[in-house]
Amino acid sequence: MNVCRNIKPLFNFDPPVTEEEIQSASLQFVRKISGFNKPSKANEEAFYGAVEEVSAAVRQLLNALVTNAEPKNREVEAARARERNAKRFGSV
């Protein structure tokens, strides 16, 4: 399954996910499934309406999820991702 590489996990982080991160992930998801980076005027309402609906679903999901795991530290996870990318794509 091809997953959007720009969409990052949002659950169980310290500090918690922001509204901006939810909106960004939702926008990336709608872009991916619609095939539009930016919709035409004719599709703008449907496109941005879908972004809002996906955002609402993500908020609902994140609020409903539970875990006993310690929250992940954003800085540590970002460093790990940079390390993985350096190994995969070489140092930039």
PyMOL Python script that loads the backbone (N, CA, C, O; Angstrom):
from pymol import cmd

cmd.read_pdbstr("""\
ATOM      1  N   MET A   1       0.837  -1.177   0.000  1.00  0.00           N
ATOM      2  CA  MET A   1       0.000   0.000   0.000  1.00  0.00           C
ATOM      3  C   MET A   1       0.881   1.239   0.000  1.00  0.00           C
ATOM      4  O   MET A   1       1.804   1.344   0.807  1.00  0.00           O
ATOM      5  N   ASN A   2       0.609   2.155  -0.878  1.00  0.00           N
ATOM      6  CA  ASN A   2       1.368   3.390  -0.965  1.00  0.00           C
ATOM      7  C   ASN A   2       0.788   4.400   0.022  1.00  0.00           C
ATOM      8  O   ASN A   2      -0.377   4.783  -0.086  1.00  0.00           O
ATOM      9  N   VAL A   3       1.590   4.823   0.969  1.00  0.00           N
ATOM     10  CA  VAL A   3       1.142   5.771   1.985  1.00  0.00           C
ATOM     11  C   VAL A   3       1.762   7.127   1.695  1.00  0.00           C
ATOM     12  O   VAL A   3       2.907   7.199   1.250  1.00  0.00           O
ATOM     13  N   CYS A   4       1.033   8.189   1.937  1.00  0.00           N
ATOM     14  CA  CYS A   4       1.580   9.523   1.759  1.00  0.00           C
ATOM     15  C   CYS A   4       2.775   9.701   2.677  1.00  0.00           C
ATOM     16  O   CYS A   4       2.645   9.616   3.898  1.00  0.00           O
ATOM     17  N   ARG A   5       3.918   9.945   2.103  1.00  0.00           N
ATOM     18  CA  ARG A   5       5.120  10.106   2.922  1.00  0.00           C
ATOM     19  C   ARG A   5       5.094  11.392   3.728  1.00  0.00           C
ATOM     20  O   ARG A   5       5.769  11.489   4.752  1.00  0.00           O
ATOM     21  N   ASN A   6       4.326  12.383   3.285  1.00  0.00           N
ATOM     22  CA  ASN A   6       4.277  13.660   3.994  1.00  0.00           C
ATOM     23  C   ASN A   6       3.335  13.635   5.191  1.00  0.00           C
ATOM     24  O   ASN A   6       3.346  14.563   6.001  1.00  0.00           O
ATOM     25  N   ILE A   7       2.535  12.608   5.314  1.00  0.00           N
ATOM     26  CA  ILE A   7       1.622  12.511   6.447  1.00  0.00           C
ATOM     27  C   ILE A   7       2.338  11.773   7.562  1.00  0.00           C
ATOM     28  O   ILE A   7       2.741  10.620   7.404  1.00  0.00           O
ATOM     29  N   LYS A   8       2.491  12.447   8.684  1.00  0.00           N
ATOM     30  CA  LYS A   8       3.218  11.900   9.825  1.00  0.00           C
ATOM     31  C   LYS A   8       2.241  11.363  10.859  1.00  0.00           C
ATOM     32  O   LYS A   8       1.106  11.833  10.938  1.00  0.00           O
ATOM     33  N   PRO A   9       2.665  10.383  11.656  1.00  0.00           N
ATOM     34  CA  PRO A   9       1.826   9.933  12.765  1.00  0.00           C
ATOM     35  C   PRO A   9       1.542  11.113  13.699  1.00  0.00           C
ATOM     36  O   PRO A   9       2.415  11.948  13.938  1.00  0.00           O
ATOM     37  N   LEU A  10       0.328  11.172  14.217  1.00  0.00           N
ATOM     38  CA  LEU A  10      -0.078  12.287  15.070  1.00  0.00           C
ATOM     39  C   LEU A  10      -0.451  11.865  16.479  1.00  0.00           C
ATOM     40  O   LEU A  10      -0.680  12.718  17.337  1.00  0.00           O
ATOM     41  N   PHE A  11      -0.518  10.578  16.732  1.00  0.00           N
ATOM     42  CA  PHE A  11      -1.001  10.087  18.023  1.00  0.00           C
ATOM     43  C   PHE A  11       0.134   9.872  19.012  1.00  0.00           C
ATOM     44  O   PHE A  11       1.212   9.402  18.649  1.00  0.00           O
ATOM     45  N   ASN A  12      -0.123  10.220  20.256  1.00  0.00           N
ATOM     46  CA  ASN A  12       0.737   9.932  21.405  1.00  0.00           C
ATOM     47  C   ASN A  12       2.083  10.637  21.337  1.00  0.00           C
ATOM     48  O   ASN A  12       3.134  10.006  21.451  1.00  0.00           O
ATOM     49  N   PHE A  13       2.041  11.951  21.149  1.00  0.00           N
ATOM     50  CA  PHE A  13       3.250  12.759  21.155  1.00  0.00           C
ATOM     51  C   PHE A  13       3.206  13.768  22.289  1.00  0.00           C
ATOM     52  O   PHE A  13       2.137  14.190  22.730  1.00  0.00           O
ATOM     53  N   ASP A  14       4.370  14.138  22.743  1.00  0.00           N
ATOM     54  CA  ASP A  14       4.515  15.187  23.750  1.00  0.00           C
ATOM     55  C   ASP A  14       5.454  16.231  23.178  1.00  0.00           C
ATOM     56  O   ASP A  14       6.620  15.917  22.935  1.00  0.00           O
ATOM     57  N   PRO A  15       5.008  17.446  22.952  1.00  0.00           N
ATOM     58  CA  PRO A  15       3.656  17.951  23.206  1.00  0.00           C
ATOM     59  C   PRO A  15       2.649  17.377  22.205  1.00  0.00           C
ATOM     60  O   PRO A  15       3.023  16.914  21.127  1.00  0.00           O
ATOM     61  N   PRO A  16       1.372  17.417  22.578  1.00  0.00           N
ATOM     62  CA  PRO A  16       0.324  16.838  21.730  1.00  0.00           C
ATOM     63  C   PRO A  16       0.248  17.517  20.357  1.00  0.00           C
ATOM     64  O   PRO A  16       0.764  18.616  20.155  1.00  0.00           O
ATOM     65  N   VAL A  17      -0.398  16.839  19.445  1.00  0.00           N
ATOM     66  CA  VAL A  17      -0.602  17.337  18.090  1.00  0.00           C
ATOM     67  C   VAL A  17      -1.295  18.698  18.120  1.00  0.00           C
ATOM     68  O   VAL A  17      -2.119  18.971  18.992  1.00  0.00           O
ATOM     69  N   THR A  18      -0.946  19.543  17.153  1.00  0.00           N
ATOM     70  CA  THR A  18      -1.573  20.853  17.052  1.00  0.00           C
ATOM     71  C   THR A  18      -2.659  20.830  15.976  1.00  0.00           C
ATOM     72  O   THR A  18      -2.696  19.932  15.136  1.00  0.00           O
ATOM     73  N   GLU A  19      -3.518  21.807  16.014  1.00  0.00           N
ATOM     74  CA  GLU A  19      -4.560  21.941  14.993  1.00  0.00           C
ATOM     75  C   GLU A  19      -3.920  22.120  13.619  1.00  0.00           C
ATOM     76  O   GLU A  19      -4.428  21.601  12.626  1.00  0.00           O
ATOM     77  N   GLU A  20      -2.825  22.843  13.559  1.00  0.00           N
ATOM     78  CA  GLU A  20      -2.117  23.065  12.297  1.00  0.00           C
ATOM     79  C   GLU A  20      -1.608  21.738  11.708  1.00  0.00           C
ATOM     80  O   GLU A  20      -1.668  21.538  10.495  1.00  0.00           O
ATOM     81  N   GLU A  21      -1.113  20.842  12.555  1.00  0.00           N
ATOM     82  CA  GLU A  21      -0.636  19.542  12.086  1.00  0.00           C
ATOM     83  C   GLU A  21      -1.786  18.684  11.571  1.00  0.00           C
ATOM     84  O   GLU A  21      -1.636  17.970  10.580  1.00  0.00           O
ATOM     85  N   ILE A  22      -2.933  18.753  12.243  1.00  0.00           N
ATOM     86  CA  ILE A  22      -4.107  18.011  11.785  1.00  0.00           C
ATOM     87  C   ILE A  22      -4.551  18.541  10.423  1.00  0.00           C
ATOM     88  O   ILE A  22      -4.834  17.759   9.516  1.00  0.00           O
ATOM     89  N   GLN A  23      -4.614  19.865  10.276  1.00  0.00           N
ATOM     90  CA  GLN A  23      -5.019  20.476   9.007  1.00  0.00           C
ATOM     91  C   GLN A  23      -4.047  20.104   7.895  1.00  0.00           C
ATOM     92  O   GLN A  23      -4.464  19.780   6.783  1.00  0.00           O
ATOM     93  N   SER A  24      -2.755  20.150   8.193  1.00  0.00           N
ATOM     94  CA  SER A  24      -1.735  19.836   7.195  1.00  0.00           C
ATOM     95  C   SER A  24      -1.839  18.386   6.719  1.00  0.00           C
ATOM     96  O   SER A  24      -1.782  18.117   5.519  1.00  0.00           O
ATOM     97  N   ALA A  25      -1.991  17.462   7.657  1.00  0.00           N
ATOM     98  CA  ALA A  25      -2.128  16.043   7.289  1.00  0.00           C
ATOM     99  C   ALA A  25      -3.410  15.819   6.488  1.00  0.00           C
ATOM    100  O   ALA A  25      -3.419  15.046   5.531  1.00  0.00           O
ATOM    101  N   SER A  26      -4.478  16.487   6.875  1.00  0.00           N
ATOM    102  CA  SER A  26      -5.750  16.351   6.168  1.00  0.00           C
ATOM    103  C   SER A  26      -5.649  16.892   4.747  1.00  0.00           C
ATOM    104  O   SER A  26      -6.161  16.283   3.808  1.00  0.00           O
ATOM    105  N   LEU A  27      -4.993  18.028   4.592  1.00  0.00           N
ATOM    106  CA  LEU A  27      -4.789  18.612   3.274  1.00  0.00           C
ATOM    107  C   LEU A  27      -3.962  17.667   2.397  1.00  0.00           C
ATOM    108  O   LEU A  27      -4.301  17.452   1.233  1.00  0.00           O
ATOM    109  N   GLN A  28      -2.884  17.104   2.944  1.00  0.00           N
ATOM    110  CA  GLN A  28      -2.059  16.167   2.180  1.00  0.00           C
ATOM    111  C   GLN A  28      -2.871  14.946   1.744  1.00  0.00           C
ATOM    112  O   GLN A  28      -2.737  14.474   0.615  1.00  0.00           O
ATOM    113  N   PHE A  29      -3.709  14.441   2.644  1.00  0.00           N
ATOM    114  CA  PHE A  29      -4.535  13.278   2.325  1.00  0.00           C
ATOM    115  C   PHE A  29      -5.500  13.590   1.180  1.00  0.00           C
ATOM    116  O   PHE A  29      -5.615  12.814   0.232  1.00  0.00           O
ATOM    117  N   VAL A  30      -6.190  14.725   1.272  1.00  0.00           N
ATOM    118  CA  VAL A  30      -7.156  15.096   0.231  1.00  0.00           C
ATOM    119  C   VAL A  30      -6.436  15.361  -1.094  1.00  0.00           C
ATOM    120  O   VAL A  30      -6.941  15.000  -2.157  1.00  0.00           O
ATOM    121  N   ARG A  31      -5.271  15.984  -1.034  1.00  0.00           N
ATOM    122  CA  ARG A  31      -4.482  16.189  -2.255  1.00  0.00           C
ATOM    123  C   ARG A  31      -4.147  14.854  -2.910  1.00  0.00           C
ATOM    124  O   ARG A  31      -4.272  14.692  -4.124  1.00  0.00           O
ATOM    125  N   LYS A  32      -3.722  13.910  -2.092  1.00  0.00           N
ATOM    126  CA  LYS A  32      -3.309  12.604  -2.614  1.00  0.00           C
ATOM    127  C   LYS A  32      -4.479  11.884  -3.287  1.00  0.00           C
ATOM    128  O   LYS A  32      -4.343  11.394  -4.409  1.00  0.00           O
ATOM    129  N   ILE A  33      -5.615  11.819  -2.613  1.00  0.00           N
ATOM    130  CA  ILE A  33      -6.720  11.040  -3.177  1.00  0.00           C
ATOM    131  C   ILE A  33      -7.442  11.759  -4.316  1.00  0.00           C
ATOM    132  O   ILE A  33      -8.037  11.115  -5.180  1.00  0.00           O
ATOM    133  N   SER A  34      -7.390  13.114  -4.320  1.00  0.00           N
ATOM    134  CA  SER A  34      -8.056  13.846  -5.403  1.00  0.00           C
ATOM    135  C   SER A  34      -7.157  13.999  -6.619  1.00  0.00           C
ATOM    136  O   SER A  34      -7.636  14.160  -7.742  1.00  0.00           O
ATOM    137  N   GLY A  35      -5.852  13.949  -6.389  1.00  0.00           N
ATOM    138  CA  GLY A  35      -4.926  14.180  -7.489  1.00  0.00           C
ATOM    139  C   GLY A  35      -4.680  15.655  -7.761  1.00  0.00           C
ATOM    140  O   GLY A  35      -3.974  16.001  -8.708  1.00  0.00           O
ATOM    141  N   PHE A  36      -5.255  16.530  -6.937  1.00  0.00           N
ATOM    142  CA  PHE A  36      -5.083  17.979  -7.100  1.00  0.00           C
ATOM    143  C   PHE A  36      -4.123  18.510  -6.052  1.00  0.00           C
ATOM    144  O   PHE A  36      -4.268  18.214  -4.865  1.00  0.00           O
ATOM    145  N   ASN A  37      -3.145  19.290  -6.482  1.00  0.00           N
ATOM    146  CA  ASN A  37      -2.329  20.014  -5.527  1.00  0.00           C
ATOM    147  C   ASN A  37      -3.093  21.250  -5.066  1.00  0.00           C
ATOM    148  O   ASN A  37      -3.094  21.608  -3.889  1.00  0.00           O
ATOM    149  N   LYS A  38      -3.742  21.887  -6.035  1.00  0.00           N
ATOM    150  CA  LYS A  38      -4.627  23.018  -5.760  1.00  0.00           C
ATOM    151  C   LYS A  38      -5.828  22.855  -6.679  1.00  0.00           C
ATOM    152  O   LYS A  38      -5.664  22.748  -7.894  1.00  0.00           O
ATOM    153  N   PRO A  39      -7.031  22.834  -6.121  1.00  0.00           N
ATOM    154  CA  PRO A  39      -8.213  22.598  -6.967  1.00  0.00           C
ATOM    155  C   PRO A  39      -8.565  23.814  -7.819  1.00  0.00           C
ATOM    156  O   PRO A  39      -8.199  24.946  -7.502  1.00  0.00           O
ATOM    157  N   SER A  40      -9.282  23.553  -8.902  1.00  0.00           N
ATOM    158  CA  SER A  40      -9.817  24.636  -9.729  1.00  0.00           C
ATOM    159  C   SER A  40     -10.930  25.326  -8.949  1.00  0.00           C
ATOM    160  O   SER A  40     -11.397  24.813  -7.932  1.00  0.00           O
ATOM    161  N   LYS A  41     -11.345  26.475  -9.426  1.00  0.00           N
ATOM    162  CA  LYS A  41     -12.460  27.195  -8.779  1.00  0.00           C
ATOM    163  C   LYS A  41     -13.700  26.308  -8.692  1.00  0.00           C
ATOM    164  O   LYS A  41     -14.425  26.342  -7.698  1.00  0.00           O
ATOM    165  N   ALA A  42     -13.939  25.515  -9.737  1.00  0.00           N
ATOM    166  CA  ALA A  42     -15.117  24.649  -9.785  1.00  0.00           C
ATOM    167  C   ALA A  42     -15.077  23.569  -8.699  1.00  0.00           C
ATOM    168  O   ALA A  42     -16.123  23.118  -8.232  1.00  0.00           O
ATOM    169  N   ASN A  43     -13.868  23.154  -8.297  1.00  0.00           N
ATOM    170  CA  ASN A  43     -13.732  22.081  -7.304  1.00  0.00           C
ATOM    171  C   ASN A  43     -13.312  22.566  -5.920  1.00  0.00           C
ATOM    172  O   ASN A  43     -13.198  21.765  -4.992  1.00  0.00           O
ATOM    173  N   GLU A  44     -13.085  23.854  -5.775  1.00  0.00           N
ATOM    174  CA  GLU A  44     -12.584  24.412  -4.523  1.00  0.00           C
ATOM    175  C   GLU A  44     -13.463  24.088  -3.320  1.00  0.00           C
ATOM    176  O   GLU A  44     -12.954  23.660  -2.285  1.00  0.00           O
ATOM    177  N   GLU A  45     -14.764  24.283  -3.440  1.00  0.00           N
ATOM    178  CA  GLU A  45     -15.679  24.058  -2.320  1.00  0.00           C
ATOM    179  C   GLU A  45     -15.655  22.601  -1.870  1.00  0.00           C
ATOM    180  O   GLU A  45     -15.579  22.315  -0.675  1.00  0.00           O
ATOM    181  N   ALA A  46     -15.720  21.688  -2.824  1.00  0.00           N
ATOM    182  CA  ALA A  46     -15.703  20.258  -2.495  1.00  0.00           C
ATOM    183  C   ALA A  46     -14.357  19.871  -1.882  1.00  0.00           C
ATOM    184  O   ALA A  46     -14.312  19.123  -0.906  1.00  0.00           O
ATOM    185  N   PHE A  47     -13.271  20.374  -2.446  1.00  0.00           N
ATOM    186  CA  PHE A  47     -11.924  20.046  -1.988  1.00  0.00           C
ATOM    187  C   PHE A  47     -11.713  20.496  -0.538  1.00  0.00           C
ATOM    188  O   PHE A  47     -11.333  19.696   0.317  1.00  0.00           O
ATOM    189  N   TYR A  48     -11.961  21.776  -0.273  1.00  0.00           N
ATOM    190  CA  TYR A  48     -11.723  22.290   1.078  1.00  0.00           C
ATOM    191  C   TYR A  48     -12.760  21.781   2.079  1.00  0.00           C
ATOM    192  O   TYR A  48     -12.475  21.670   3.272  1.00  0.00           O
ATOM    193  N   GLY A  49     -13.956  21.474   1.592  1.00  0.00           N
ATOM    194  CA  GLY A  49     -14.947  20.829   2.456  1.00  0.00           C
ATOM    195  C   GLY A  49     -14.467  19.461   2.902  1.00  0.00           C
ATOM    196  O   GLY A  49     -14.649  19.074   4.056  1.00  0.00           O
ATOM    197  N   ALA A  50     -13.850  18.731   1.979  1.00  0.00           N
ATOM    198  CA  ALA A  50     -13.293  17.406   2.308  1.00  0.00           C
ATOM    199  C   ALA A  50     -12.154  17.542   3.315  1.00  0.00           C
ATOM    200  O   ALA A  50     -12.037  16.725   4.228  1.00  0.00           O
ATOM    201  N   VAL A  51     -11.313  18.568   3.158  1.00  0.00           N
ATOM    202  CA  VAL A  51     -10.222  18.788   4.120  1.00  0.00           C
ATOM    203  C   VAL A  51     -10.799  18.992   5.521  1.00  0.00           C
ATOM    204  O   VAL A  51     -10.283  18.438   6.491  1.00  0.00           O
ATOM    205  N   GLU A  52     -11.846  19.770   5.627  1.00  0.00           N
ATOM    206  CA  GLU A  52     -12.466  20.016   6.940  1.00  0.00           C
ATOM    207  C   GLU A  52     -13.083  18.745   7.518  1.00  0.00           C
ATOM    208  O   GLU A  52     -12.973  18.492   8.718  1.00  0.00           O
ATOM    209  N   GLU A  53     -13.728  17.952   6.675  1.00  0.00           N
ATOM    210  CA  GLU A  53     -14.327  16.702   7.146  1.00  0.00           C
ATOM    211  C   GLU A  53     -13.265  15.706   7.597  1.00  0.00           C
ATOM    212  O   GLU A  53     -13.437  15.027   8.609  1.00  0.00           O
ATOM    213  N   VAL A  54     -12.170  15.620   6.849  1.00  0.00           N
ATOM    214  CA  VAL A  54     -11.077  14.724   7.242  1.00  0.00           C
ATOM    215  C   VAL A  54     -10.472  15.217   8.558  1.00  0.00           C
ATOM    216  O   VAL A  54     -10.177  14.411   9.441  1.00  0.00           O
ATOM    217  N   SER A  55     -10.287  16.518   8.695  1.00  0.00           N
ATOM    218  CA  SER A  55      -9.748  17.085   9.942  1.00  0.00           C
ATOM    219  C   SER A  55     -10.631  16.737  11.129  1.00  0.00           C
ATOM    220  O   SER A  55     -10.133  16.374  12.194  1.00  0.00           O
ATOM    221  N   ALA A  56     -11.929  16.846  10.948  1.00  0.00           N
ATOM    222  CA  ALA A  56     -12.867  16.516  12.034  1.00  0.00           C
ATOM    223  C   ALA A  56     -12.762  15.040  12.398  1.00  0.00           C
ATOM    224  O   ALA A  56     -12.780  14.686  13.576  1.00  0.00           O
ATOM    225  N   ALA A  57     -12.653  14.184  11.394  1.00  0.00           N
ATOM    226  CA  ALA A  57     -12.525  12.742  11.650  1.00  0.00           C
ATOM    227  C   ALA A  57     -11.214  12.437  12.370  1.00  0.00           C
ATOM    228  O   ALA A  57     -11.185  11.595  13.267  1.00  0.00           O
ATOM    229  N   VAL A  58     -10.132  13.113  11.988  1.00  0.00           N
ATOM    230  CA  VAL A  58      -8.837  12.903  12.639  1.00  0.00           C
ATOM    231  C   VAL A  58      -8.915  13.337  14.099  1.00  0.00           C
ATOM    232  O   VAL A  58      -8.455  12.617  14.986  1.00  0.00           O
ATOM    233  N   ARG A  59      -9.497  14.517  14.354  1.00  0.00           N
ATOM    234  CA  ARG A  59      -9.648  14.991  15.743  1.00  0.00           C
ATOM    235  C   ARG A  59     -10.429  13.978  16.572  1.00  0.00           C
ATOM    236  O   ARG A  59     -10.036  13.648  17.691  1.00  0.00           O
ATOM    237  N   GLN A  60     -11.534  13.487  16.019  1.00  0.00           N
ATOM    238  CA  GLN A  60     -12.374  12.513  16.721  1.00  0.00           C
ATOM    239  C   GLN A  60     -11.582  11.238  17.005  1.00  0.00           C
ATOM    240  O   GLN A  60     -11.648  10.698  18.109  1.00  0.00           O
ATOM    241  N   LEU A  61     -10.843  10.763  16.019  1.00  0.00           N
ATOM    242  CA  LEU A  61     -10.029   9.563  16.195  1.00  0.00           C
ATOM    243  C   LEU A  61      -8.975   9.774  17.280  1.00  0.00           C
ATOM    244  O   LEU A  61      -8.850   8.951  18.187  1.00  0.00           O
ATOM    245  N   LEU A  62      -8.224  10.854  17.196  1.00  0.00           N
ATOM    246  CA  LEU A  62      -7.164  11.105  18.174  1.00  0.00           C
ATOM    247  C   LEU A  62      -7.713  11.243  19.587  1.00  0.00           C
ATOM    248  O   LEU A  62      -7.075  10.810  20.547  1.00  0.00           O
ATOM    249  N   ASN A  63      -8.883  11.837  19.720  1.00  0.00           N
ATOM    250  CA  ASN A  63      -9.504  11.980  21.040  1.00  0.00           C
ATOM    251  C   ASN A  63     -10.011  10.651  21.587  1.00  0.00           C
ATOM    252  O   ASN A  63     -10.131  10.489  22.802  1.00  0.00           O
ATOM    253  N   ALA A  64     -10.309   9.705  20.711  1.00  0.00           N
ATOM    254  CA  ALA A  64     -10.860   8.419  21.138  1.00  0.00           C
ATOM    255  C   ALA A  64      -9.784   7.369  21.416  1.00  0.00           C
ATOM    256  O   ALA A  64     -10.022   6.426  22.171  1.00  0.00           O
ATOM    257  N   LEU A  65      -8.614   7.523  20.819  1.00  0.00           N
ATOM    258  CA  LEU A  65      -7.550   6.529  20.990  1.00  0.00           C
ATOM    259  C   LEU A  65      -6.992   6.544  22.409  1.00  0.00           C
ATOM    260  O   LEU A  65      -6.904   7.596  23.043  1.00  0.00           O
ATOM    261  N   VAL A  66      -6.619   5.373  22.894  1.00  0.00           N
ATOM    262  CA  VAL A  66      -5.997   5.246  24.213  1.00  0.00           C
ATOM    263  C   VAL A  66      -4.740   4.392  24.093  1.00  0.00           C
ATOM    264  O   VAL A  66      -4.623   3.550  23.203  1.00  0.00           O
ATOM    265  N   THR A  67      -3.816   4.624  24.999  1.00  0.00           N
ATOM    266  CA  THR A  67      -2.595   3.838  25.022  1.00  0.00           C
ATOM    267  C   THR A  67      -1.992   3.870  26.417  1.00  0.00           C
ATOM    268  O   THR A  67      -2.198   4.810  27.184  1.00  0.00           O
ATOM    269  N   ASN A  68      -1.249   2.827  26.723  1.00  0.00           N
ATOM    270  CA  ASN A  68      -0.492   2.797  27.975  1.00  0.00           C
ATOM    271  C   ASN A  68       0.958   3.187  27.735  1.00  0.00           C
ATOM    272  O   ASN A  68       1.733   3.322  28.682  1.00  0.00           O
ATOM    273  N   ALA A  69       1.328   3.369  26.475  1.00  0.00           N
ATOM    274  CA  ALA A  69       2.701   3.722  26.125  1.00  0.00           C
ATOM    275  C   ALA A  69       2.994   5.169  26.509  1.00  0.00           C
ATOM    276  O   ALA A  69       2.117   6.032  26.486  1.00  0.00           O
ATOM    277  N   GLU A  70       4.241   5.399  26.858  1.00  0.00           N
ATOM    278  CA  GLU A  70       4.674   6.768  27.135  1.00  0.00           C
ATOM    279  C   GLU A  70       4.592   7.590  25.854  1.00  0.00           C
ATOM    280  O   GLU A  70       4.847   7.068  24.768  1.00  0.00           O
ATOM    281  N   PRO A  71       4.240   8.870  25.967  1.00  0.00           N
ATOM    282  CA  PRO A  71       4.215   9.716  24.766  1.00  0.00           C
ATOM    283  C   PRO A  71       5.607   9.799  24.142  1.00  0.00           C
ATOM    284  O   PRO A  71       6.620   9.807  24.842  1.00  0.00           O
ATOM    285  N   LYS A  72       5.635   9.860  22.812  1.00  0.00           N
ATOM    286  CA  LYS A  72       6.897   9.980  22.085  1.00  0.00           C
ATOM    287  C   LYS A  72       7.327  11.445  22.096  1.00  0.00           C
ATOM    288  O   LYS A  72       6.503  12.353  21.990  1.00  0.00           O
ATOM    289  N   ASN A  73       8.626  11.648  22.227  1.00  0.00           N
ATOM    290  CA  ASN A  73       9.193  12.985  22.201  1.00  0.00           C
ATOM    291  C   ASN A  73       9.382  13.412  20.754  1.00  0.00           C
ATOM    292  O   ASN A  73      10.026  12.706  19.979  1.00  0.00           O
ATOM    293  N   ARG A  74       8.831  14.555  20.384  1.00  0.00           N
ATOM    294  CA  ARG A  74       8.883  15.020  18.995  1.00  0.00           C
ATOM    295  C   ARG A  74      10.310  15.207  18.496  1.00  0.00           C
ATOM    296  O   ARG A  74      10.624  14.836  17.365  1.00  0.00           O
ATOM    297  N   GLU A  75      11.171  15.777  19.327  1.00  0.00           N
ATOM    298  CA  GLU A  75      12.548  16.036  18.898  1.00  0.00           C
ATOM    299  C   GLU A  75      13.305  14.732  18.665  1.00  0.00           C
ATOM    300  O   GLU A  75      14.059  14.613  17.699  1.00  0.00           O
ATOM    301  N   VAL A  76      13.106  13.761  19.544  1.00  0.00           N
ATOM    302  CA  VAL A  76      13.765  12.466  19.397  1.00  0.00           C
ATOM    303  C   VAL A  76      13.267  11.772  18.129  1.00  0.00           C
ATOM    304  O   VAL A  76      14.068  11.233  17.366  1.00  0.00           O
ATOM    305  N   GLU A  77      11.966  11.781  17.902  1.00  0.00           N
ATOM    306  CA  GLU A  77      11.398  11.149  16.710  1.00  0.00           C
ATOM    307  C   GLU A  77      11.867  11.838  15.431  1.00  0.00           C
ATOM    308  O   GLU A  77      12.129  11.171  14.430  1.00  0.00           O
ATOM    309  N   ALA A  78      11.974  13.168  15.455  1.00  0.00           N
ATOM    310  CA  ALA A  78      12.454  13.907  14.280  1.00  0.00           C
ATOM    311  C   ALA A  78      13.908  13.550  13.987  1.00  0.00           C
ATOM    312  O   ALA A  78      14.286  13.391  12.826  1.00  0.00           O
ATOM    313  N   ALA A  79      14.722  13.424  15.031  1.00  0.00           N
ATOM    314  CA  ALA A  79      16.122  13.042  14.850  1.00  0.00           C
ATOM    315  C   ALA A  79      16.223  11.635  14.260  1.00  0.00           C
ATOM    316  O   ALA A  79      17.047  11.386  13.381  1.00  0.00           O
ATOM    317  N   ARG A  80      15.398  10.732  14.736  1.00  0.00           N
ATOM    318  CA  ARG A  80      15.384   9.365  14.188  1.00  0.00           C
ATOM    319  C   ARG A  80      14.991   9.371  12.712  1.00  0.00           C
ATOM    320  O   ARG A  80      15.574   8.650  11.902  1.00  0.00           O
ATOM    321  N   ALA A  81      14.005  10.187  12.373  1.00  0.00           N
ATOM    322  CA  ALA A  81      13.562  10.273  10.973  1.00  0.00           C
ATOM    323  C   ALA A  81      14.682  10.833  10.097  1.00  0.00           C
ATOM    324  O   ALA A  81      14.902  10.339   8.991  1.00  0.00           O
ATOM    325  N   ARG A  82      15.392  11.854  10.576  1.00  0.00           N
ATOM    326  CA  ARG A  82      16.507  12.405   9.803  1.00  0.00           C
ATOM    327  C   ARG A  82      17.592  11.349   9.601  1.00  0.00           C
ATOM    328  O   ARG A  82      18.183  11.250   8.526  1.00  0.00           O
ATOM    329  N   GLU A  83      17.846  10.565  10.646  1.00  0.00           N
ATOM    330  CA  GLU A  83      18.848   9.509  10.569  1.00  0.00           C
ATOM    331  C   GLU A  83      18.443   8.442   9.537  1.00  0.00           C
ATOM    332  O   GLU A  83      19.262   8.002   8.730  1.00  0.00           O
ATOM    333  N   ARG A  84      17.163   8.036   9.581  1.00  0.00           N
ATOM    334  CA  ARG A  84      16.672   7.056   8.599  1.00  0.00           C
ATOM    335  C   ARG A  84      16.795   7.597   7.182  1.00  0.00           C
ATOM    336  O   ARG A  84      17.207   6.882   6.268  1.00  0.00           O
ATOM    337  N   ASN A  85      16.434   8.862   7.006  1.00  0.00           N
ATOM    338  CA  ASN A  85      16.499   9.470   5.675  1.00  0.00           C
ATOM    339  C   ASN A  85      17.936   9.594   5.191  1.00  0.00           C
ATOM    340  O   ASN A  85      18.206   9.405   4.004  1.00  0.00           O
ATOM    341  N   ALA A  86      18.858   9.906   6.087  1.00  0.00           N
ATOM    342  CA  ALA A  86      20.267  10.005   5.708  1.00  0.00           C
ATOM    343  C   ALA A  86      20.781   8.655   5.243  1.00  0.00           C
ATOM    344  O   ALA A  86      21.525   8.577   4.265  1.00  0.00           O
ATOM    345  N   LYS A  87      20.393   7.589   5.934  1.00  0.00           N
ATOM    346  CA  LYS A  87      20.803   6.247   5.528  1.00  0.00           C
ATOM    347  C   LYS A  87      20.175   5.858   4.188  1.00  0.00           C
ATOM    348  O   LYS A  87      20.823   5.252   3.334  1.00  0.00           O
ATOM    349  N   ARG A  88      18.908   6.216   4.025  1.00  0.00           N
ATOM    350  CA  ARG A  88      18.180   5.836   2.816  1.00  0.00           C
ATOM    351  C   ARG A  88      18.605   6.644   1.602  1.00  0.00           C
ATOM    352  O   ARG A  88      18.794   6.088   0.520  1.00  0.00           O
ATOM    353  N   PHE A  89      18.757   7.955   1.772  1.00  0.00           N
ATOM    354  CA  PHE A  89      19.010   8.831   0.638  1.00  0.00           C
ATOM    355  C   PHE A  89      20.415   9.425   0.609  1.00  0.00           C
ATOM    356  O   PHE A  89      20.775  10.114  -0.345  1.00  0.00           O
ATOM    357  N   GLY A  90      21.209   9.166   1.640  1.00  0.00           N
ATOM    358  CA  GLY A  90      22.548   9.745   1.731  1.00  0.00           C
ATOM    359  C   GLY A  90      22.486  11.117   2.373  1.00  0.00           C
ATOM    360  O   GLY A  90      21.453  11.786   2.339  1.00  0.00           O
ATOM    361  N   SER A  91      23.574  11.521   2.947  1.00  0.00           N
ATOM    362  CA  SER A  91      23.627  12.836   3.610  1.00  0.00           C
ATOM    363  C   SER A  91      23.494  13.949   2.588  1.00  0.00           C
ATOM    364  O   SER A  91      24.019  13.881   1.477  1.00  0.00           O
ATOM    365  N   VAL A  92      22.765  14.985   3.013  1.00  0.00           N
ATOM    366  CA  VAL A  92      22.542  16.125   2.111  1.00  0.00           C
ATOM    367  C   VAL A  92      23.230  17.331   2.668  1.00  0.00           C
ATOM    368  O   VAL A  92      23.173  18.405   2.069  1.00  0.00           O
TER     369      VAL A  92
END
""", "prot")
cmd.dss("prot")
cmd.show_as("cartoon", "prot")
cmd.util.cbc("prot")
cmd.orient("prot")
